[in-house]
Amino acid sequence: MIKPVIKWSGSKRSQSAKIKSFFPNTYGTYYEPFLGGGAMLYAITPEKSVCGDICKPLIDLWIEIRNNPEKLADSYRHRWNRLQKEGYTAYYSIRDEFNKNRSPYDLLFLSRTCVNGLIRFNDKGEFNNSLHYSRPGIKPDTLQEIIIDWSNHVQNTEFMATDYFTTTSTAKKGDVVYLDPPYFHTKGRYFGAIDYNRFLEYLEDLNSRGVKYLLSFDGVRGNEDFTVEIPSNLYKRHKLLPSGTSTFKKVIDKQTEEVFESLYLNY
Ligand SMILES: C[S@@+](CC[C@H](N)C(=O)[O-])C[C@H]1O[C@@H](n2cnc3c(N)ncnc32)[C@H](O)[C@@H]1O
């Protein structure tokens, strides 16, 4: 499986190869407006792409991965050495610094040393996950290789810290958009819940512009079921992909239940 450069909850890493098999053979520009950790972007590595996310510190980090991979790897090495020497105070001082200045360099370090590598922000947009005491964090040499590999994959990508509407506003007939939105209508830790009706209008708009889309949609995340329907006039095909990633809904009457995720395609 792909080694992530940015660990992001809801990553499509385990499904990216399967989803890729449904991509059209040829297309113009690739768009990914809910980028997160970019698993599909890596799997596809398109010739030309525009990718965005509403989370600005995340996009700033992507830009550094593309533009300054060596500097980013060095900055991790520096912070990681500090952590080994100074212990937890280094982590919390870097976290305070990040919450003031939003440096992508600090964010990368925090994401690789925090509990379960989970990037998590509170309502004020402050990073609030704690240090993972029992683990030293990925070794700088190992992370450097991963950063450089990803950097090579994203050289032709334009990154935007924008709402999904804006990221794909230039998409035209022949282009393809991969969509992996967060929960609809729910509040909570997940960054930026989105409005369901607005999203349906958006799909309609992509259809009317002749833009192809693939939409991942599981409806089940965390331990709640958020299943909502995508109206059948908005897509042409609906696939159910086996998903090994959900850690809940597993045991019912001591039988393991397989979990599926939806993939909707408008072509
Ligand atoms: C399920 S995650 C995407 C995960 C990604 N496919 C991966 O493999 O890591 C959804 C992403 O949508 C972003 N997001 C939430 N609301 C958004 C909005 N209105 N516009 C653009 N991005 C948004 C979140 O910050 C989050 O990164």
The ligand as a Tripos MOL2 file, in Angstrom:
@<TRIPOS>MOLECULE
LIG
   27    29     1     0     0
SMALL
NO_CHARGES

@<TRIPOS>ATOM
      1 C1        -12.8660   12.2730    3.5850 C.3       1 LIG1
      2 S1        -11.6660   13.5630    3.6070 S.3       1 LIG1
      3 C2        -10.7550   13.2450    2.1330 C.3       1 LIG1
      4 C3         -9.7400   12.1620    2.3260 C.3       1 LIG1
      5 C4         -8.8850   11.9020    1.0880 C.3       1 LIG1
      6 N1         -9.6390   11.2540    0.0380 N.3       1 LIG1
      7 C5         -7.6750   11.0560    1.4440 C.2       1 LIG1
      8 O1         -7.4270   10.0170    0.8100 O.co2     1 LIG1
      9 O2         -6.9650   11.4400    2.3810 O.co2     1 LIG1
     10 C6        -12.5930   14.9970    3.2290 C.3       1 LIG1
     11 C7        -11.7960   16.2750    3.0980 C.3       1 LIG1
     12 O3        -12.6660   17.3370    2.7120 O.3       1 LIG1
     13 C8        -12.2100   18.5600    3.2860 C.3       1 LIG1
     14 N2        -13.3460   19.4990    3.2630 N.ar      1 LIG1
     15 C9        -14.3770   19.6190    4.1270 C.ar      1 LIG1
     16 N3        -15.2580   20.5350    3.7280 N.ar      1 LIG1
     17 C10       -14.7910   21.0250    2.5540 C.ar      1 LIG1
     18 C11       -15.2680   21.9900    1.6300 C.ar      1 LIG1
     19 N4        -16.4130   22.6420    1.8400 N.pl3     1 LIG1
     20 N5        -14.5330   22.2460    0.5270 N.ar      1 LIG1
     21 C12       -13.3690   21.5880    0.3070 C.ar      1 LIG1
     22 N6        -12.8560   20.6510    1.1610 N.ar      1 LIG1
     23 C13       -13.5680   20.3720    2.2550 C.ar      1 LIG1
     24 C14       -11.7010   18.1300    4.6480 C.3       1 LIG1
     25 O4        -10.7540   19.0530    5.1450 O.3       1 LIG1
     26 C15       -11.1000   16.7550    4.3530 C.3       1 LIG1
     27 O5         -9.7370   16.8460    4.0910 O.3       1 LIG1
@<TRIPOS>BOND
     1     1     2 1
     2     2     3 1
     3     2    10 1
     4     3     4 1
     5     4     5 1
     6     5     6 1
     7     5     7 1
     8     7     8 2
     9     7     9 1
    10    10    11 1
    11    11    12 1
    12    11    26 1
    13    12    13 1
    14    13    14 1
    15    13    24 1
    16    14    15 ar
    17    14    23 ar
    18    15    16 ar
    19    16    17 ar
    20    17    18 ar
    21    17    23 ar
    22    18    19 1
    23    18    20 ar
    24    20    21 ar
    25    21    22 ar
    26    22    23 ar
    27    24    25 1
    28    24    26 1
    29    26    27 1
@<TRIPOS>SUBSTRUCTURE
     1 LIG1         1 GROUP 0 **** ****
